Amino acid sequence: MNHWDDSMVGRPETNGPGYVTGWTVSGLAVLGAIVAVWLLGI
């Protein structure tokens, strides 16, 4: 196997404000979905 590296496919920065914002938004979306299912009783 050849080892290759591509800047377009590389891992994202894990210490930037975009990373923190993304995790915060996704976490709030998951919590919102759980609360919505709980309140609607689906």
C-alpha positions in Angstrom: 0.0 0.0 0.0 1.2 3.4 -0.9 0.9 6.2 1.7 -0.8 9.3 0.3 -1.8 12.6 1.7 -4.2 15.1 0.2 -4.8 18.5 1.7 -8.5 18.4 0.6 -9.0 15.1 2.4 -6.9 15.7 5.4 -8.2 15.8 9.0 -9.7 19.2 10.0 -8.2 21.4 12.6 -9.2 20.2 16.1 -8.5 23.4 18.0 -10.2 26.2 16.1 -13.4 28.1 16.8 -15.1 26.4 13.9 -14.5 23.0 15.4 -15.9 24.0 18.8 -18.9 25.7 17.2 -19.6 22.7 15.1 -19.6 20.3 18.1 -21.7 22.8 20.1 -24.3 23.1 17.3 -24.5 19.3 16.7 -24.8 18.7 20.4 -27.6 21.1 20.8 -29.3 19.6 17.7 -29.1 16.1 19.3 -30.4 17.3 22.6 -33.3 19.2 20.8 -34.2 16.1 18.9 -34.3 14.0 22.1 -36.4 16.6 23.9 -38.8 16.9 21.0 -39.3 13.1 20.8 -39.8 13.0 24.6 -42.4 15.9 24.6 -44.3 14.6 21.5 -44.2 11.0 22.8 -43.3 9.5 19.5 
